[in-house]
């Protein structure tokens, strides 16, 4: 009986570890496909994504055009491949802007405490209460459509979750033996915050970033769908879905091709984030 219980206890962690590796491997593979498509788009795309052939407009998927053509006769497969570039660039810009700001605010609030924490957290709560896409649309309407303006607008409302998470972890670390030992060595202030607390908060920030990328991609596609993102004729998935929505009942493939790409990218980053969460969670170390 004792031997059976021992076997069951050892099999469960193995199954969990196998699931963890599989999820992370699948997500990482899908993300790698996206990156390769963006890097080698000129080699992978069979046609010029902006070349118009009105004689071949709205053709269904075929041997010549695997995903069909749009209303201007442009090859949809080529445009979907090139559409990975502005999408990944926009996501990268948003992460570069949001993670440093969120970590700085959260660590400062958790470590300094007092009125500094109250002010920073109230500002964070204000931004958390704002609907992301609505505020992004308002800002893009004021700044003008474009890749950089879209990134700034989405980044403005994307940093608060990072700040709250960093604050919670900093509060847990503030009275730890690890930081007490660092203080005994004369390490205080900014050196303690960014040399000792920041590295301990980074794994959870990486996981949150990976999990939030799916929502960021959907928000970026929403901006493109409404004409507030990357402007034509540049291939962008959201604007392609908007074009396809006009003929979705007769030529469904025009909207289905970029819609499938959005689904693929969101699934890739969600699987990667889920795998990283299990991998970096100390409770699942065994």
Buried (B, 14 or more C-beta within 10 A) or exposed (E): EEEEEEEEEEEEEEEEBEEBEEBBEBBBEBBEBBEEBBEEBEEBBEBEBBEBBEEBBBBEBEEEBBBBBBBBBBBBBBBBBBBBBBBBBBBEBBBEBBBEBBBBBBBBBBBBEEEEBEEBBEBBEEBBEEEBBEBBBBBBEEBEBBBEBBBBBBBBBBBBBBBBBBBBBBBEBBEEEEBEEBEEEEBEEEEBBEEBBBEBBBBBBBBBBBBBBBBBBBBBBBBBBBEBBBBBBBBBBBBBBBBBEEBBEEBBBBBBBBBBBBBBBBBBBBBBBBBBBBBBEEEEEE
